[in-house]
Amino acid sequence: MNDPTRPAAPAAPDRRPASLDLWWEIQDFFYAEADLLDQRRYDDWLALLHPDIEYRMPLARNMRRDQMSREFTQPGEAAWFDEGLQTLTQRVAQISTGIHWAEEPASRVSHLITNVRVWVDAAQGVQPSRVWAASRFIVYQNRLQTETALFVGRREDELCREEAGWKIRRRTIYLSQNVLQAKALTTFF
């Protein structure tokens, strides 16, 4: 039986762990991305996304242990987010207007990224053009005097190397909660 807590990337027989240098490079990329989001530099964050990005946060469901493979909704089913570059760009534009009801005044957000693991195609050389990564996150959001939200979970990413650097091609975000306790879901992960 598959372990639902383990990212899908290691299960692929044609993938191997990345070198220490590449692991460090990807981890640093994620830290820089978190800084951009925390500093509200959303246009710079958008520049990190591949034009064909798939950005998805499936819903979590409470399932019996023998049905854990159904814990998260699948592509084509309901999700908190199921977006591409166009909708992410529209969300950034909406937040940037200064009249977004849930982000005026703007939230203070801190992204903590940890447990970064990186894999490459076994056949790729020293400078792979594509990697897969898994990480854990805590996102703290505070707005006004008393509104706080805490999001905890894991991410699975596919990144592509381009001339300008790494681009996020696919991101799936798995919240460790099935009931959203925040008043709104306005932050990026």
C-alpha positions as a LaTeX table, in Angstrom:
\begin{tabular}{lrrr}
\hline
Residue & $x$ (\AA) & $y$ (\AA) & $z$ (\AA) \\
\hline
Met1 & 0.00 & 0.00 & 0.00 \\
Asn2 & 1.27 & 3.51 & $-0.81$ \\
Asp3 & 2.11 & 5.77 & 2.10 \\
Pro4 & $-0.03$ & 8.93 & 1.59 \\
Thr5 & 2.33 & 11.02 & 3.74 \\
Arg6 & 5.25 & 10.40 & 1.39 \\
Pro7 & 5.59 & 12.65 & $-1.68$ \\
Ala8 & 4.98 & 10.94 & $-5.01$ \\
Ala9 & 8.40 & 11.83 & $-6.47$ \\
Pro10 & 10.48 & 9.09 & $-4.79$ \\
Ala11 & 8.11 & 6.39 & $-6.03$ \\
Ala12 & 9.13 & 7.03 & $-9.64$ \\
Pro13 & 11.77 & 4.40 & $-10.48$ \\
Asp14 & 13.53 & 6.68 & $-12.97$ \\
Arg15 & 14.30 & 9.37 & $-10.38$ \\
Arg16 & 17.19 & 9.72 & $-8.00$ \\
Pro17 & 17.98 & 12.21 & $-5.23$ \\
Ala18 & 19.62 & 15.41 & $-6.48$ \\
Ser19 & 23.22 & 16.24 & $-5.72$ \\
Leu20 & 23.93 & 18.25 & $-2.60$ \\
Asp21 & 24.72 & 21.35 & $-4.71$ \\
Leu22 & 21.47 & 21.08 & $-6.65$ \\
Trp23 & 19.50 & 20.43 & $-3.47$ \\
Trp24 & 20.99 & 23.60 & $-1.97$ \\
Glu25 & 20.19 & 25.58 & $-5.15$ \\
Ile26 & 16.53 & 24.51 & $-5.11$ \\
Gln27 & 16.20 & 25.09 & $-1.39$ \\
Asp28 & 17.63 & 28.60 & $-1.83$ \\
Phe29 & 15.17 & 29.18 & $-4.71$ \\
Phe30 & 12.27 & 28.29 & $-2.37$ \\
Tyr31 & 13.61 & 30.60 & 0.36 \\
Ala32 & 13.95 & 33.48 & $-2.11$ \\
Glu33 & 10.41 & 32.79 & $-3.35$ \\
Ala34 & 9.11 & 32.92 & 0.23 \\
Asp35 & 10.85 & 36.27 & 0.75 \\
Leu36 & 9.20 & 37.70 & $-2.36$ \\
Leu37 & 5.76 & 36.66 & $-1.10$ \\
Asp38 & 6.41 & 37.94 & 2.42 \\
Gln39 & 7.56 & 41.29 & 1.01 \\
Arg40 & 4.42 & 41.48 & $-1.19$ \\
Arg41 & 6.54 & 41.53 & $-4.34$ \\
Tyr42 & 3.90 & 39.62 & $-6.26$ \\
Asp43 & 4.97 & 40.67 & $-9.76$ \\
Asp44 & 8.48 & 39.35 & $-9.04$ \\
Trp45 & 6.90 & 36.15 & $-7.72$ \\
Leu46 & 4.87 & 35.79 & $-10.93$ \\
Ala47 & 8.16 & 35.96 & $-12.86$ \\
Leu48 & 9.20 & 32.70 & $-11.14$ \\
Leu49 & 6.24 & 30.85 & $-12.66$ \\
His50 & 6.43 & 28.90 & $-15.90$ \\
Pro51 & 3.94 & 30.14 & $-18.54$ \\
Asp52 & 2.17 & 26.75 & $-18.33$ \\
Ile53 & 2.08 & 26.62 & $-14.53$ \\
Glu54 & $-0.40$ & 24.27 & $-12.89$ \\
Tyr55 & $-1.09$ & 25.61 & $-9.40$ \\
Arg56 & $-3.44$ & 23.40 & $-7.43$ \\
Met57 & $-4.57$ & 22.99 & $-3.85$ \\
Pro58 & $-6.90$ & 19.99 & $-3.59$ \\
Leu59 & $-9.44$ & 19.63 & $-0.82$ \\
Ala60 & $-8.61$ & 17.28 & 2.05 \\
Arg61 & $-11.20$ & 14.75 & 3.17 \\
Asn62 & $-11.37$ & 12.65 & 6.32 \\
Met63 & $-11.02$ & 9.08 & 5.12 \\
Arg64 & $-10.75$ & 5.66 & 6.72 \\
Arg65 & $-7.21$ & 4.30 & 6.84 \\
Asp66 & $-7.95$ & 1.77 & 4.10 \\
Gln67 & $-9.06$ & 4.62 & 1.80 \\
Met68 & $-6.21$ & 7.10 & 2.36 \\
Ser69 & $-5.50$ & 7.24 & $-1.38$ \\
Arg70 & $-8.74$ & 9.26 & $-1.62$ \\
Glu71 & $-7.78$ & 11.74 & 1.12 \\
Phe72 & $-7.19$ & 14.57 & $-1.37$ \\
Thr73 & $-9.36$ & 15.44 & $-4.35$ \\
Gln74 & $-7.92$ & 14.63 & $-7.77$ \\
Pro75 & $-7.48$ & 16.87 & $-10.83$ \\
Gly76 & $-10.91$ & 17.63 & $-12.27$ \\
Glu77 & $-12.53$ & 17.49 & $-8.82$ \\
Ala78 & $-13.18$ & 20.40 & $-6.45$ \\
Ala79 & $-10.11$ & 22.24 & $-5.14$ \\
Trp80 & $-9.27$ & 25.37 & $-3.16$ \\
Phe81 & $-7.09$ & 26.45 & $-6.08$ \\
Asp82 & $-6.81$ & 25.03 & $-9.59$ \\
Glu83 & $-5.18$ & 27.84 & $-11.51$ \\
Gly84 & $-2.83$ & 28.76 & $-14.29$ \\
Leu85 & $-0.73$ & 31.83 & $-14.95$ \\
Gln86 & $-3.69$ & 33.89 & $-16.18$ \\
Thr87 & $-5.76$ & 33.49 & $-13.01$ \\
Leu88 & $-2.72$ & 33.92 & $-10.73$ \\
Thr89 & $-1.88$ & 37.14 & $-12.59$ \\
Gln90 & $-5.49$ & 38.31 & $-12.16$ \\
Arg91 & $-5.34$ & 37.58 & $-8.42$ \\
Val92 & $-2.14$ & 39.62 & $-8.12$ \\
Ala93 & $-3.73$ & 42.48 & $-10.09$ \\
Gln94 & $-6.81$ & 42.38 & $-7.84$ \\
Ile95 & $-4.73$ & 42.49 & $-4.65$ \\
Ser96 & $-2.63$ & 45.33 & $-6.10$ \\
Thr97 & $-5.66$ & 47.58 & $-6.68$ \\
Gly98 & $-5.79$ & 48.56 & $-3.02$ \\
Ile99 & $-9.51$ & 47.88 & $-2.90$ \\
His100 & $-9.46$ & 44.09 & $-2.46$ \\
Trp101 & $-11.94$ & 43.60 & 0.39 \\
Ala102 & $-9.94$ & 40.83 & 2.11 \\
Glu103 & $-6.52$ & 42.43 & 1.61 \\
Glu104 & $-7.09$ & 46.07 & 2.51 \\
Pro105 & $-5.29$ & 46.74 & 4.69 \\
Ala106 & $-2.74$ & 44.23 & 3.50 \\
Ser107 & $-1.99$ & 41.10 & 5.51 \\
Arg108 & 1.36 & 40.48 & 7.11 \\
Val109 & 2.49 & 37.03 & 5.99 \\
Ser110 & 5.43 & 34.81 & 6.88 \\
His111 & 6.27 & 31.71 & 4.85 \\
Leu112 & 8.43 & 29.09 & 6.54 \\
Ile113 & 9.69 & 26.40 & 4.16 \\
Thr114 & 11.40 & 23.27 & 5.44 \\
Asn115 & 12.10 & 19.57 & 4.79 \\
Val116 & 13.08 & 20.28 & 1.17 \\
Arg117 & 13.81 & 17.13 & $-0.82$ \\
Val118 & 14.78 & 17.17 & $-4.50$ \\
Trp119 & 14.86 & 14.50 & $-7.22$ \\
Val120 & 16.09 & 14.40 & $-10.82$ \\
Asp121 & 15.64 & 12.04 & $-13.74$ \\
Ala122 & 18.20 & 9.30 & $-13.33$ \\
Ala123 & 19.25 & 9.76 & $-16.97$ \\
Gln124 & 19.91 & 13.52 & $-16.64$ \\
Gly125 & 23.45 & 14.81 & $-16.30$ \\
Val126 & 24.98 & 17.17 & $-13.79$ \\
Gln127 & 22.85 & 20.16 & $-14.92$ \\
Pro128 & 19.32 & 18.74 & $-15.15$ \\
Ser129 & 16.69 & 20.79 & $-16.94$ \\
Arg130 & 13.88 & 19.56 & $-14.69$ \\
Val131 & 13.61 & 18.62 & $-11.01$ \\
Trp132 & 10.91 & 17.50 & $-8.64$ \\
Ala133 & 10.81 & 18.75 & $-5.09$ \\
Ala134 & 8.80 & 18.15 & $-1.96$ \\
Ser135 & 8.70 & 20.53 & 0.99 \\
Arg136 & 6.73 & 21.36 & 4.10 \\
Phe137 & 5.39 & 24.80 & 4.92 \\
Ile138 & 3.88 & 26.93 & 7.62 \\
Val139 & 2.27 & 30.14 & 6.42 \\
Tyr140 & 1.29 & 32.63 & 9.11 \\
Gln141 & $-1.08$ & 35.41 & 8.11 \\
Asn142 & $-2.10$ & 38.36 & 10.29 \\
Arg143 & $-4.51$ & 41.11 & 9.32 \\
Leu144 & $-5.87$ & 44.04 & 11.30 \\
Gln145 & $-5.44$ & 43.64 & 15.06 \\
Thr146 & $-6.82$ & 40.18 & 15.72 \\
Glu147 & $-7.29$ & 38.25 & 12.47 \\
Thr148 & $-4.75$ & 35.47 & 12.20 \\
Ala149 & $-4.60$ & 32.34 & 10.11 \\
Leu150 & $-2.14$ & 29.50 & 10.14 \\
Phe151 & $-1.76$ & 27.19 & 7.13 \\
Val152 & 0.34 & 24.04 & 7.49 \\
Gly153 & 1.03 & 21.40 & 4.89 \\
Arg154 & 3.26 & 20.10 & 2.16 \\
Arg155 & 3.98 & 21.00 & $-1.44$ \\
Glu156 & 5.04 & 18.97 & $-4.44$ \\
Asp157 & 6.73 & 20.97 & $-7.18$ \\
Glu158 & 8.10 & 20.41 & $-10.65$ \\
Leu159 & 10.65 & 23.02 & $-11.68$ \\
Cys160 & 12.15 & 23.65 & $-15.12$ \\
Arg161 & 15.50 & 25.31 & $-15.71$ \\
Glu162 & 15.34 & 28.16 & $-18.20$ \\
Glu163 & 17.88 & 30.73 & $-19.29$ \\
Ala164 & 16.66 & 33.15 & $-16.61$ \\
Gly165 & 16.75 & 30.47 & $-13.91$ \\
Trp166 & 14.33 & 28.01 & $-12.37$ \\
Lys167 & 10.60 & 28.29 & $-13.10$ \\
Ile168 & 7.81 & 26.57 & $-11.21$ \\
Arg169 & 5.99 & 24.40 & $-13.75$ \\
Arg170 & 3.66 & 22.57 & $-11.39$ \\
Arg171 & 2.80 & 23.05 & $-7.73$ \\
Thr172 & 0.39 & 20.97 & $-5.71$ \\
Ile173 & $-0.32$ & 22.22 & $-2.19$ \\
Tyr174 & $-1.68$ & 19.82 & 0.41 \\
Leu175 & $-3.12$ & 21.50 & 3.50 \\
Ser176 & $-3.00$ & 19.47 & 6.70 \\
Gln177 & $-6.51$ & 20.63 & 7.51 \\
Asn178 & $-9.79$ & 19.84 & 5.83 \\
Val179 & $-11.74$ & 22.78 & 7.22 \\
Leu180 & $-10.43$ & 26.19 & 6.27 \\
Gln181 & $-10.48$ & 28.32 & 9.41 \\
Ala182 & $-9.28$ & 31.52 & 7.75 \\
Lys183 & $-11.87$ & 34.12 & 6.73 \\
Ala184 & $-10.45$ & 34.21 & 3.21 \\
Leu185 & $-7.81$ & 32.41 & 1.17 \\
Thr186 & $-5.83$ & 35.30 & $-0.27$ \\
Thr187 & $-2.24$ & 34.24 & 0.24 \\
Phe188 & $-0.03$ & 32.32 & $-2.15$ \\
Phe189 & 1.82 & 29.17 & $-1.20$ \\
\hline
\end{tabular}
